Amino acid sequence: MGGTVLVSDRAALAVLSALTALGALAVLSALAGYVVGAWPLRRLRRQLDAACHDALHDALTGAPNRKAALHQLDAAINRGTQVSLAVVDVNGMKKVNDTYGHAAGDRVLQRVAAKLQRVAAGSGATAARLGGDEFVMIIPGPLSAGVDVAWRAALAVKALPPGTPSVAVSIGVAGDAGAPTASQLLHRADKAMYYAKRHGLDVWAYEPAMSAELNLPDAQWRPPHIPAGDRTA
């Protein structure tokens, strides 16, 4: 019937749900050129746009989700675009949830996400939620640019709106030199974040030597040397 697929509303919804679950975004986009059953084309387009958006965004914060972030990071690396990656861990969320309740904890995460997205927007970067109390920032440019953005993000989170339980972040940053895949870059930034968290630092940049130190028991840990007034690497 020339561009019309005749199926029931229930069947169409089942197909859309299955395609969304499989992440078949290209197929969903292609379907937008048809009318399913009696659905007007505009209604179907809205349904498809919403499904595509939901597949790539975090429901709580509205930020891009892990899948979207890793896709963007992979694309940048494949293009040969220089990027750095910051993994942001929000400290103290268990205390917030235990003291104020999970609804308050959700509001904290929403406001942290908004702060990170604002910092990212001013730097040509992208802020996304990995899950739980972890976020990432994909930052164009060398490692030094990533550390600068990470530091501004740490300061921004310390200035949440009045009435919001106070939290801080530990941020690990890694550059893409020698990291040919998104998963490797994420692994390095994650190690730097744990290093910062364990040492009580705001921001720390990845270096290969920290991989061995992360496996040491607490008694063998030594604080890193930090020049006076400097909380970043």
C-alpha positions, 0 to 999 in steps of 0.5 A: 500500500505504498509506504504503509505497514498494516499491523495492529497497534499492539503488535506495533508496540511490541515490535518497537519495544523489542527493537529498543531493547536490542538497541536497534536505533538505525532500524527504528529510525528507518521505520519512521518513514512508514505509517503503522496501522492507523497511527498517523506518521507524526505520532509514530515519529514521536514514539520512535524519537522517544524510544531512541532518546530513552535508549541513550539517556539516563532516566533519573538525570536526563544525562546521556547513559553509559551506552551513549558515552561509550559509543561517543568515545569509541567514535572519537577514538576511531576518528583519531580525535584527541580526547581525555576521559574523566570518571567522576565518583560522588562521595558520601551518597550512602550517608545521604541516602541513610540520613535524608532518604533515597528521594533526597539522594536522587535529587543530589544526583540530579543536581550533580549531573546538572553541574557536570553538564554545565561545566561540560557544555562550556568546554565542548565536552559531554557529561554522562552517567555511568550508573549509581553514583558514577559519571563520566566526562568526555573532554576534547583535547590533551590530558591537561585539558581533561584535568582542567575540566575535571578540576572545574567540575569538582569545584562546581559540585562543591557549590550545589544549591542551598538545601542540598546535602553536601557531597564531594567528588573524586575524579580520575582523568586519563588521556587517550595516548596508548589507549586504542579502545574506549574500554581501555581508556575507561579502565585507566580513568577508573584507576585514577579515580580510585587512586584519588578516592583512596588518597582523599584527593579531588582530581588525579591523572592516570599514570601506569605506576599507580596500577601496581600501587592500587593492589597494595594493602592499606598499610603499605600506601604512601600519600602522593607528593602534592605541591602546596596548594595543588590538588590535581596531577 
